[in-house]
C-alpha cells in the first residue's frame, strides 16, 4: 500500500530545499528534481 505525502519544494540560494510536513523531514538538491529525489530517498 502506498501513502500519498506532501512535498514542499522551495528555492534557497543556489539550490532547492524539499520538505515533507507529515514526517518533518527535509532534504536538498541543486535542481527541483534532485531535491525531490533526495527527499524520496530520505523517506
Secondary structure, DSSP 8 states (H G I E B T S, - for coil): -------EEEEETTEEEEEETTTTEEEEESSHHHHHHHHHHH-
